[in-house]
Amino acid sequence: MKNLALLLAFVTVVSAQSQEFGQCGGIGWTGPTTCVAGNSCVQLNPYFFQCLPSSSTSGSGGSTSTAPAALPTGTSTASTNTVAKGIGKLYFGSATDNPELPDTAYETILNNTGFFGQITPGNSMKWDATEPEEGVFTFSGGDQIANLARANGQLIRGHNCVWYNQLPSWVANGVFTAAQLTTIIQNHCGTLVSHYAGEISSSYAWDVINEPFNDDGTWRSDVFFNTLGESFVPIALQAARAADPKAKLYINDYNIEFAGPKATAMMSLIQTLKSTNVPVDGVGLQCHFIVGEVPTDLETILQEFVALDVEVAITELDIRMTLPETDALLAQQKTDYQNVIAACKAVAGCVGITIWDYTDKYSWIPGTFPGQGAACPWDANFIRKPAYDGIIAGLTA
């Protein structure tokens, strides 16, 4: 009986711990906050702490790579943004986030305008961060990113005004009349965009509408569509235009990078908005890809969007793999990055490329896709990978 009690006690302790690659903390998390043996709980972003193997964690962001030192690295000495601008693109950029900025090694590379001429705040301009209570706005996080960009002479992509996710509860769970929600959207988008007017317009873009469609091309069911139908889109776009007439206004989504119902739905929406004189200037293709699965018709899709009298941008590029990294996976990732970049290069209306953070140390991938990662052109130790060479080849070949 004593042995049984000890066994039960052990099982209880283990069950109260998160497994390897499981969540162990973050804003709103109510589950286990410790990890099974051999793992450490690492903050990947304020919303997601993850159990990572102790041998692969590093600093506050942790390493997502288990690669041995013998794996190949990048060899190009060219600089991404310099090369991109040299072929007529507006920028090569990176997403970033406020918790990463105290990391001086990280910020040194981010601040290098040879690498990055544009940055996107990953979370600090979203609704939950900027209007947590109705009518109560806070811009401290967004201002930190904007001030950094201004000091560096970098462009900013505003991200985002209206999205079904990361909403404060007063919006997500609110019960509104159509008139009430219209006013709420107008006030939120107008206040947010006007706060950064002049800074955002210099980078050209606000992701005014983010991810409005399901993969089958139907509209997402959320407080906006359920209350207002499709009209929430022009309401937000018109509010953003009034707040900053110079800013380029985008609709941003994933899985529209290849022919299918979602791309068709986005093209139909753009045509409808254009035909009714609703302001829309661009389409953002996120491009969260898997190694070996980059769509072969990406250039065609980019051209088809441009033909609708909008510009396009690759807004959130990363190409993930199942860990651990291998020579073969890194070689394929290099080819994949080259093909994506080459598709944008080939389309005059593709104005720029943004990677969704430049280093595996702060990638969102492991927190969302356990067991996958190594999606960025720099590894967790800020060493350029073969993928970096692929980017340069895509811009120059």
C-alpha positions in Angstrom: 0.0 0.0 0.0 2.9 2.3 0.8 4.3 1.7 -2.7 0.9 2.3 -4.3 0.6 5.6 -2.4 4.0 6.7 -3.6 3.1 5.8 -7.2 -0.1 7.7 -7.0 1.7 10.7 -5.6 4.2 10.5 -8.5 1.4 10.3 -11.1 -0.3 13.3 -9.5 2.8 15.4 -9.7 3.5 14.4 -13.3 -0.1 15.1 -14.4 0.2 18.6 -12.9 3.2 19.3 -15.2 3.1 20.2 -18.9 4.7 17.7 -21.3 7.6 18.6 -23.6 6.5 21.3 -26.1 3.3 21.9 -24.0 2.1 25.3 -22.8 3.2 26.2 -19.3 2.2 29.9 -18.9 1.2 33.1 -20.5 -1.5 35.7 -20.2 -4.8 34.0 -19.4 -3.2 30.5 -18.9 -4.7 28.6 -16.0 -3.0 25.2 -16.6 0.3 23.8 -15.2 3.2 26.1 -14.9 6.0 23.6 -14.5 7.4 21.1 -17.0 8.3 17.4 -16.9 11.9 16.5 -16.2 14.4 17.6 -18.8 12.4 20.6 -19.8 12.3 24.3 -18.9 9.3 26.7 -19.1 10.4 29.4 -21.6 8.5 32.6 -22.5 8.1 32.8 -26.2 5.7 35.8 -26.0 3.5 37.3 -23.3 0.7 34.9 -24.3 2.6 31.6 -24.6 5.2 30.0 -22.4 6.3 26.6 -23.6 8.1 23.5 -22.2 11.3 23.2 -24.2 14.1 20.7 -23.7 16.5 22.2 -21.2 19.5 21.7 -23.5 17.8 23.9 -26.2 16.6 26.9 -24.2 18.4 30.2 -24.2 17.5 33.5 -22.6 14.0 34.7 -22.3 12.9 33.6 -25.8 14.5 30.2 -25.8 16.0 28.3 -28.7 13.7 26.4 -31.0 16.6 24.6 -32.7 18.3 21.3 -31.7 20.8 21.6 -34.6 24.3 20.5 -34.0 27.1 22.9 -34.7 28.0 21.0 -37.9 24.9 22.1 -39.7 25.5 24.5 -42.6 25.1 28.2 -42.2 24.5 31.1 -44.6 27.5 32.5 -46.5 26.1 35.5 -48.3 27.6 38.9 -47.3 24.8 40.9 -49.1 22.2 42.7 -47.0 18.5 41.9 -47.6 17.0 45.4 -47.4 19.8 46.9 -49.4 19.4 44.3 -52.2 15.6 44.5 -52.1 15.6 48.3 -52.5 18.3 48.0 -55.2 15.8 46.0 -57.4 13.0 48.5 -56.9 11.2 47.0 -53.9 10.3 49.4 -51.1 11.7 47.3 -48.3 12.7 44.0 -46.8 11.4 43.9 -43.2 10.8 41.9 -40.1 8.1 41.6 -37.4 9.1 42.3 -33.9 7.5 42.5 -30.4 8.1 44.5 -27.3 9.4 41.7 -25.0 12.2 41.1 -27.5 13.7 44.6 -27.4 15.6 44.3 -24.1 17.7 41.6 -25.9 20.5 43.8 -27.1 22.0 41.2 -29.5 18.5 40.9 -31.1 18.0 44.6 -31.3 21.4 45.2 -32.8 20.4 43.2 -35.9 16.9 44.6 -36.0 18.2 48.1 -36.0 20.5 47.4 -39.0 18.7 49.1 -42.0 20.9 47.1 -44.4 18.9 44.1 -43.2 15.6 45.6 -42.4 14.0 48.8 -43.8 10.6 48.0 -42.3 9.2 46.5 -39.1 5.8 45.3 -38.0 4.7 45.2 -34.4 3.5 41.7 -33.7 1.0 42.4 -30.9 1.2 45.9 -29.6 -1.2 47.6 -32.0 -3.9 44.9 -31.8 -7.2 45.6 -30.2 -6.6 44.0 -26.9 -3.4 46.0 -26.5 -4.7 49.4 -27.6 -8.3 49.5 -26.4 -8.7 47.0 -23.5 -11.7 48.9 -22.2 -14.3 50.6 -24.3 -13.0 54.1 -25.2 -9.9 53.7 -23.1 -6.9 53.7 -25.4 -3.2 52.9 -24.6 -0.4 53.2 -27.1 2.7 52.6 -25.0 3.6 49.3 -26.6 3.0 50.5 -30.2 4.7 53.7 -29.5 7.9 51.9 -28.4 8.0 50.1 -31.8 7.1 53.2 -33.7 9.8 55.3 -31.9 12.4 52.6 -32.6 11.5 52.6 -36.3 11.6 56.4 -36.4 15.0 56.5 -34.7 16.4 54.0 -37.3 14.7 55.5 -40.3 12.6 52.4 -40.8 9.1 52.1 -42.1 6.2 50.7 -40.0 3.4 48.4 -41.0 0.4 49.0 -38.8 -1.0 45.7 -37.6 -4.0 45.6 -37.2 -7.4 47.3 -36.8 -10.1 44.6 -37.1 -9.3 40.9 -36.4 -11.4 38.1 -34.9 -8.6 37.2 -32.5 -6.9 38.9 -29.6 -10.0 41.0 -28.8 -10.8 42.3 -25.3 -13.7 40.5 -23.8 -15.9 43.6 -24.0 -15.7 43.3 -27.8 -15.5 39.5 -28.3 -18.4 38.8 -25.9 -20.4 41.9 -26.5 -24.0 42.0 -27.7 -24.4 45.0 -29.9 -26.9 46.4 -32.3 -25.5 47.1 -35.8 -25.4 50.8 -35.1 -23.5 50.3 -31.8 -20.9 48.1 -33.4 -20.5 50.4 -36.3 -19.7 53.2 -33.9 -17.2 51.0 -32.0 -15.4 50.0 -35.2 -15.2 53.6 -36.4 -13.9 54.8 -33.1 -11.3 52.1 -32.7 -10.0 52.2 -36.3 -10.1 56.0 -36.4 -8.4 56.5 -33.1 -5.7 53.9 -33.8 -4.9 55.0 -37.3 -4.9 58.7 -36.5 -2.6 58.2 -33.6 0.1 56.9 -36.0 -0.8 59.1 -38.9 2.4 60.3 -40.7 4.4 57.4 -39.3 2.4 54.6 -40.7 1.7 56.4 -44.0 5.4 56.6 -44.7 5.5 52.8 -44.7 2.4 52.7 -46.7 0.4 50.2 -44.9 -2.2 49.4 -42.3 -3.6 45.9 -42.1 -7.1 47.2 -41.6 -8.8 43.9 -42.0 -7.0 40.8 -40.8 -8.0 37.2 -41.7 -11.7 37.7 -42.6 -12.2 34.3 -44.4 -12.3 30.6 -43.5 -10.2 28.3 -45.6 -13.3 27.3 -47.6 -13.9 30.9 -48.6 -16.8 31.6 -46.3 -16.8 34.5 -43.8 -15.5 33.9 -40.3 -18.2 33.8 -37.7 -17.2 36.5 -35.2 -18.8 39.5 -33.5 -18.1 41.6 -36.6 -19.6 39.4 -39.3 -22.4 38.1 -37.0 -23.6 41.6 -36.2 -22.9 43.5 -39.4 -22.4 41.0 -42.2 -19.9 41.9 -44.8 -20.4 45.6 -44.1 -17.9 45.6 -41.3 -15.2 45.7 -43.9 -16.1 48.9 -45.6 -16.9 50.5 -42.2 -13.4 49.8 -41.0 -11.7 50.8 -44.3 -13.6 54.1 -44.5 -12.8 54.9 -40.9 -9.1 54.3 -41.5 -9.0 56.4 -44.7 -10.7 59.3 -42.9 -8.1 59.0 -40.1 -5.1 59.0 -42.4 -5.8 59.8 -46.1 -2.1 59.0 -47.0 -1.9 55.5 -45.5 -2.2 52.5 -47.8 -5.1 50.3 -46.6 -4.7 46.5 -46.8 -6.6 43.3 -46.2 -4.3 40.6 -44.9 -4.8 36.8 -44.8 -3.2 33.4 -45.1 -3.8 30.5 -47.5 -4.6 33.0 -50.3 -1.2 32.3 -51.8 -2.5 29.6 -54.1 -5.6 29.0 -56.2 -8.6 27.9 -54.2 -11.8 29.1 -52.5 -10.1 31.4 -50.1 -8.1 33.2 -52.7 -11.2 33.4 -54.9 -13.2 34.9 -52.0 -10.5 37.5 -51.4 -10.4 38.5 -55.1 -14.2 38.7 -55.1 -14.1 41.0 -52.0 -11.5 43.3 -53.6 -13.6 43.5 -56.8 -16.7 44.4 -54.8 -14.9 47.0 -52.7 -13.4 48.6 -55.8 -16.8 48.7 -57.7 -18.4 50.5 -54.8 -15.5 53.0 -54.3 -14.6 51.7 -50.9 -10.9 52.5 -50.2 -8.6 49.5 -50.4 -5.0 49.7 -51.7 -3.4 46.3 -51.1 -3.6 42.7 -50.2 -1.2 41.1 -47.8 -0.3 37.5 -48.3 1.0 36.1 -45.0 3.0 33.1 -46.4 3.3 30.9 -43.3 4.7 27.9 -45.2 6.0 24.4 -44.5 9.3 23.3 -45.9 8.8 21.5 -49.2 5.2 22.8 -49.5 5.6 26.3 -51.0 2.8 26.8 -53.6 4.1 26.7 -57.2 1.5 29.3 -58.4 2.4 32.0 -55.9 3.6 34.4 -58.7 0.4 33.8 -60.6 -1.7 34.6 -57.6 0.3 37.8 -56.9 -0.3 38.9 -60.5 -4.0 38.1 -60.3 -4.4 40.3 -57.3 -2.4 43.1 -58.8 -4.6 42.9 -61.9 -7.5 44.0 -59.6 -5.8 47.4 -59.2 -4.2 46.8 -55.8 -0.7 46.3 -54.7 0.5 43.2 -52.8 3.0 42.5 -50.2 4.3 39.3 -48.5 3.6 40.3 -44.9 4.4 37.4 -42.5 6.8 35.0 -44.2 8.3 32.0 -42.4 8.9 28.5 -43.5 8.7 25.9 -40.8 10.0 22.3 -40.5 9.6 19.3 -38.2 12.5 19.3 -35.8 15.3 18.5 -35.5 16.9 20.4 -38.4 18.9 18.4 -40.9 21.2 19.3 -43.8 18.4 18.2 -46.2 15.7 20.3 -44.5 17.8 23.4 -44.4 18.7 22.9 -48.1 15.0 22.6 -49.0 14.2 25.6 -46.8 16.8 27.7 -48.7 15.2 26.7 -52.0 11.7 27.5 -50.6 12.7 31.0 -49.4 14.4 31.7 -52.8 11.2 30.7 -54.7 8.9 32.9 -52.5 11.2 35.9 -52.8 11.6 35.3 -56.5 7.8 35.3 -57.0 7.6 38.8 -55.4 10.6 40.0 -57.4 8.9 39.0 -60.6 5.7 41.0 -59.9 6.1 44.7 -60.1 3.1 45.3 -57.9 4.7 43.2 -55.0 6.1 46.1 -53.0 7.9 44.3 -50.2 8.6 41.3 -48.0 8.3 41.0 -44.3 9.5 37.9 -42.4 7.5 37.1 -39.3 10.5 37.8 -37.0 13.9 37.1 -38.3 15.3 34.7 -35.7 14.2 31.3 -34.4 14.7 32.5 -30.9 11.5 34.5 -31.0 9.5 32.6 -33.6 5.8 32.0 -32.9 5.9 28.6 -34.6 6.9 26.2 -31.7 4.2 27.6 -29.5 1.5 27.0 -32.1 2.9 23.9 -33.8 4.6 21.7 -31.2 7.6 19.8 -32.6 8.0 22.2 -35.4 10.2 25.3 -35.7 13.4 26.6 -37.2 11.3 28.7 -39.6 13.3 31.9 -39.7 16.4 32.9 -41.7 18.5 33.5 -38.6 18.9 30.7 -36.0 18.3 31.2 -32.2 21.9 32.3 -31.8 21.5 35.0 -34.5 23.6 33.0 -37.0 22.3 33.3 -40.6 21.1 30.1 -42.0 21.1 28.8 -45.6 17.6 30.3 -45.9 19.3 33.7 -45.8 21.3 32.8 -48.9 18.0 31.7 -50.5 16.5 35.2 -49.9 19.5 36.9 -51.5 19.3 34.5 -54.4 15.6 35.2 -54.8 16.3 38.9 -55.0 19.2 38.7 -57.4 18.9 35.6 -59.6 
